[in-house]
Amino acid sequence: MYEELVRDRIRTLHQEAEHERLVTGLIRLRRAQRNAERASTRLRQAMMRLV
């Protein structure tokens, strides 16, 4: 009985860790997308000033 509870807790911790990795990855992806959008906007504005 006790071993089963320990195994279940370990399994739950692994699932929680995987969830955290996914969330962290999504946060990084969104940040990178925002940075790319800002860079694109700055580039477009700079190119317009050259014209």
Long-range contacts (C-beta under 8 A, 24 or more apart in sequence): none
